[in-house]
């Protein structure tokens, strides 16, 4: 029996073999994944920084809100009545007017 065999050259001088192409694609893929991971980690770090700065702003605004509530309640309370009434004098003698008629104003 005569068999005809076809053999593909595994490597020729000056041409790329399948293994070389596979290695190049693998290195390119790993480099791409590495760069993508670094980029995503930098974005993650930025987001964490923004969240912490917003939490600090929220805490300062909460403290400011508490101070404003206290100040508002102090201005509206009756404890400051002495400050408002310091220009008035206390009445010593009270005199009442007695009306003889049934109406206050007559023609």
VENLINQUI-V279948 format. One record per backbone hydrogen bond with DSSP energy under -0.5 kcal/mol. NH is the residue of the N-H (numbers start at 1). CO is the residue of the C=O. Records with the same first field share a line. If there is no record, write none. Layout:
NH: CO + CO
This chain:
3: 1
5: 3
7: 5
15: 12
21: 17
22: 18
23: 19
24: 20
25: 21
26: 22
27: 23
28: 24
29: 25
30: 26
31: 27
32: 28
33: 29
34: 30
35: 31
36: 32
37: 33
38: 34
39: 35
40: 36
41: 37
42: 38
43: 39
44: 40
45: 41
46: 42
47: 43
48: 44
49: 45
50: 46
51: 47
52: 48
53: 49
54: 50
55: 51
56: 52
57: 53
58: 54
59: 55
60: 56
61: 57
62: 58
63: 59
64: 60
65: 61
66: 62
67: 63
68: 64
69: 65
70: 66
71: 67
72: 68
73: 69
74: 70
75: 71
76: 72
77: 73 + 74
80: 77
81: 78
82: 79
84: 80
85: 81
86: 83
88: 85
95: 93
99: 97
